[in-house]
Amino acid sequence: MFRGFKFQVVLPIAAVALLFISIGAIGFSFWAMQHEETQVRQQVADNVASVRGVFVTTAALMDERVHMSMALLKEQISARGGAERGSSVTVAGKPIGDIVVGGKGQAGNFEIVDYVTRMAKGTATIFSKDGGRFVRIATNVMKDDGSRAVGTELNQTTKAYANLSQGQVFYGVVDILGNPYITGYEPLNSKSGDYIGIVYVGYKAELPVLSESLEQSRVLKSGFVAVIDDKSTVRYLPSWVTKEEVQQVLGSKDGSWVVDPVPLTEWGLTIVSAYPRAELQSVGRKIGYGVALAGIVIGAATSLMLFFLLDWKVLQLLGGEPRVAAEFMKKIAGGDLAVDISAAENRPDSLMASLKLMQMKLTDIIEKQMTLQRTDNFDETARARLFAGK
């Protein structure tokens, strides 16, 4: 059943072609999987860069306003004759040294800070220095309950405090009562040069563009980009995840999520990107399997085409199976000119037709030779009888 030219020659060639095409398709599918993973990682990097750009641009745009507001605050204090250490007063139930500007104690006096805010927006504060503490005695920074944050202290864990405790200025982003502010802090010295407090101006970091950027940061089906602070508290996140879900992902240790933190040092924040490893692998496999299947289908189609093409080109030119043609030639060479080469009728220009023609010509030559031989024999017999009669 499988001894013909199709199965002994054409089929192996087609099978080898299918094998090589399939191997190539599978190899390409692995490349496609790796390429998809690279694309996802690049998308994550682009999302993080976009979010980071919002923070960097916001800080750059607000920096000039902060310096202008600081100049206005210092100008108001200087215009009133400068600052001096006042007597001890009670602020928010605690004693603190007052600061006197233009003959007026500033504890609970919001004239200067509100003027600065009215003219330049943002917030302003005068701190009184008490040893290593800096206490707000005049401010329009508001607490969550809507009251002024008088009596509260400058956070001693911030970069601002590190600079100010050394008598140095600080400009940058700080956390004020749980909210990020783009700020400026400068030491406040008395006329005699004593370090008696600090002055502050700042703008709450309103980041409307950040929400849009985070909403566009979806990676795969469940991946996200969020922003956390130095205590790992979620500060900003997209709408499709909750703070609890983000915290759960960040706390996961089983490796099921790919988590990549990018510090935003100047803001004291960290941009965190995360996506499920299983989703990435699923997408990669889906693409890889699709490419492999397409390659195998194309390989099968190509092999079938090659199978029938070889059959048509070779067998049609031969006029039959090569094995049969060889048997016919062997019989003719052995003198068997009676063999029936009926297959040659399918293609008059085939090898079998030429073999049939050769058979016919040889048969004709032999018949003529035999006829001539019989004629010669007859003539010899006749002459012999003629001579015998004499």
N, C-alpha and C positions, 0 to 999 in steps of 0.2 A: 504493500500500500504506500509506503514512504520511500520507494526506491527510485522514483522518477527524478528528472533534472530539477524540477521545482523544489523538491524536498532535500535533495542532496547538495545542491549548489545555491539556488536562489534563496531558499528559506534560511540557511545559515548566514548568508550575507545580510539579509533583512534583519535577522535576529541580532547580529553584531551591531548594525546601525541603530536598532532600537536600544540596545544596551548602552552604547556610547551617548546617544541623545538623552537617555534617562539619567545616566550618571551626571551629565552636564546640567540637566534640569535640577537635580537634587543639589548639586554643588551651588548652582545659582540661587536656589531657595535658601540655603544657609547664608549666602551673602545678603539676600533680601532681608532675612531676619536680623542680621547684624546691622544692616543699614537702617532698618526701622528703629532699632534700639538707639542707634546714634542720632536719628532724627528726634526721638523723644527727649534724649538728653539735651540736644541743642534747643529744643522748644522750652525745656525747663530753664536752661541758662538764659534764654531770651526773656522769659517771663520774670526771672529774678532781676535781670538787668533793667527791665522796664520799671519794676517796683522800686528798685534802688534809685533809678533816675528821678522818680517822683520826689524822693526824700532829698536827694542832692540838689535838685533844681529849686525846691521849696526853700531850703536853707540858703542857697545862693541869692535868691530873690529877696529874702527877708533880712539878710545880713545888713544891707545898706539902711533899711528902715530902722533896724535896731541901733545902729550907730547914730542916726539922726535923732532918735528918741533919747538916747543917752546924752547927747550934746544938749538937747533941750532941758532935760532934768538938771544937769549940772549948771546950766546957765541960770535956771530959776533959783537954785540955791545960792549961786555966786551973786546974783542980782540983789538978793536979800541980805548980803553981808557975810555969807559963808555960814558954816556950821560950827557949833560948840557943844561940848558935853554938858548936859543938863542934870538936874537932880534925879533921884530915883523915883520912878512912878510904877504903878501897878498896871500891867497889861495882861488881860485874860487871866486875872487872878494871880499873876506872878510878878515879883519886883524886877525892874529893869531900868538901867540908866537911860534917861530921856536924851534926845538930841534937839538942840535949840537952833532954829534958823530964823533970822530977822526978829529975834526977841520972842518967838513963839515956839513952844514945845511941839514937837511933831508927833508925839504919842497920841494916837486917836485924831490927829489933825490931817485931813485928806486934801487940803487945798492944793498943795503942790503936785501930788501924784495924780489927782483927778484932772488938773490942768494939762499935764503932759498927755494923759490919755485922751482928753478932749481934743487936743491939737493933733496928736500923732497916732491915735488909736492904741491898741495893744494894752499892756498893763505896766504899772510902775510901783516901786516899793522903796521905802527907806528902812534899812535894818540898823538896829543898835547892837554894838559889839559888847559882849559880856564874857570876857575871858576867851574861851574857845567856842562860844556860842554866838550865833547871829540871829537876832529875834526881830520879826516884822513888827514895827510900831506904827507904820503908816503904809497902807497898801490898798490897791483895788483888785488884787487877785482874790477870786471868790472861792469859797469852799463849796462842797456839793450841796449844802443846805441853803446856799445863796447869800451867806453872810461873809463879810470881809475876813480874810485870813490873818487878822492881827493876833499877835501872841504866838504864832507858829514859828518854828525855827527852820533855818536853812539845813537841808539834809546833809549830814556830815559824811555821807558815803559817795558824794558826787565829785566830779572833777572840778566843778565850780568851787566847792568848799576847799579842796586841796590847794587850789591856786590862791583863794582869798585868805586862807589861814596863813599863807606866806606873804600876804600883802600884794599879791599880783592880780592883774585883771583877768577876767575870763569872758570869752565870747563863744557861744556854742549852744548845743541843745541839752537841756536838762529836764528832769522829771519834776514837776511841781504839783504836789498834791494829787499824784496819779495821772497827770496829763503832761505830754511833751510840749515844751515851750522852746522857741528860738530866742535866746536871751543874751543879755550883756550885763556883767557885774563889774563894778569898779570900787576900790576902797574909798571911803569917805574920811578925810582927815580934817581935824580942827584947824583953826587959824595958826595954832602953835605947832602943828604938824603931828599931833597925836592921832593914832588910828582909832577912831571912835565908832565907825560903822561902815556900811556899804550901801551903794545905790544900785538899783536894778531896773531894767526895762526889758520887756519881752513880749512876744506874741505867741499866743496859743497856736500850735501847729494844726491848722485846719487843712485837711488834705482831701478835698473832694475828688481830685483826680485819682487818688490812691484807690478808692473804692472801685472806680472803673477799671483800673489796671488789675486789681485783684480778681474782678469778675471775669476778666479775659485770660486768667491764668490757669484755666482748667487743663489738666494733662490727662490723656486717656479718658476714662470714665469717672474716676473718683479722685484723681490727683489734684493737688491744690498748692497755692503759695500763701503763706500766712506770715505775720510779723509778731514776734514775742519780745518781751523785755528781759532784763538780766535776771529776773526771778522766774523765768519760763512762763510768765503769765501771757496769755494770748491777748494782744492789743488790737490787731487788725486781721480780718479774715474774710473770705468770700462768702456768699450767701448759701452755698450748697453744703457747707459743713458747719457744725456747731463747735463752740469752744471745747466742749467735753470730748468730741471726736478728735479734734486736733491734739488735745492733751493725751488722749489714749494712743494716738499714732506716735507722738513724740516719746511716750514712755514704753513703747513696744520694743522688746529685745529679741524677738524671734526671727528677725530679718525678713519678715513678710512685706515690709515697706522699705522703699529706697528713700532715705531722708538725708537732705543735704543742707546744713546750716551755713549761711553767709553772714558774718558779723557786719553790722552797720555801726561801726565804732563811734563815729561822731554823734550818733543819736542814742547810743546806749541800748540799741535794739539788735535783733537778729532776724534776718529774713530766712524763713524755712520753706523749702520746697519738699514735697512728698508725693509719691505715687506708688500704688501697689505693684510689687514685683510680678505677681501672678497675671495682672492685666497686661503688663508689658510683654511677658512671655506668651500670653494668649494671642495678642495682636501679631507678634513675631511669627508664631506657629501658623496662624491663619494665613498670613501672607506667604510664608514659606511653603505650606502645603498647597496653596493655590498655584504658586509658581511651579512646584514639582509636578502637580497633577496636569497642568497645562503642558509642561514639557513632555510628560509621558504620553499624553494624548497626541501631541504633535509628532513625537517619535514613532508612535504606533501608526499614525496616518502616513508618515514618510516611509516607514518600513513596508507597509502594505503597497504603497505606490511603487516602491522599488521592487517589491516582489512581483507585481503584475507587469511592470515595465520590462524587467528582465525576461519574464515569461514571454511577453509579446515580442520583444526584440530578438531574443536568442532562439526560442523554440519555433517562432514563425519563420525565421531565416533558415533554420535547420529543416523545418517541415515535419518535425517529429522529435522524439526523444533521442539524444545523442547515443545512448546505449543501443537503441534499435537500429540507428543508422550504421553503427559500428558492426553489428551482427550481419546486416545486409551486405556490407562491403566485404566482410570476412567470407560469406557464402559465395559472393560473386568471384572473389579472388580464388576460392577453392573450386571454381568451375560450375557452381550451381547457378545457372542463369534463369532457372525457372521460378525463383523466389518471387513472391507477389509483393511489390513495393506500392501498395495501394495508398499509403499515407502521402505520397508525393502529389496526389491530386488536389490537396488543400491549398498548396502554394506552388504555381508553376515555376517560380524563380528560386525555389528553395534548394538546399543541398540534396534533399531526398529526390526532388524532381530531376536534378542533374544526375543523380545516381541511377534513377529510372531510365533516363535517356542513354546513359552509358551502357546500362544493361541491354537496352533495345539495340543499340549499335553493335555491341559485341555479339549479341544473338544473330543479328543480320549478317555480320561478317562471317561468323562461323557457319551459318546456313549456306551463304554463298560459296564458302570454301568447300563445304561438303557437297554442294551441287556440282561445283567444278570438278571435285575429286571423282564423283560418280560418272560425270561425263568422260573424264579421262579414262576411267576404268572400262567404260562401255566401248570407247574407241579402241582400246588395246585388245579387248575381246574380239571385236569385229575384225580387226586386222589379223589376229591369230587364226580365226576361222577361214579368212580369205586365203591365207597362205597354206593352210591345211588342205583346202579344196583343190589347190593346184596339184 
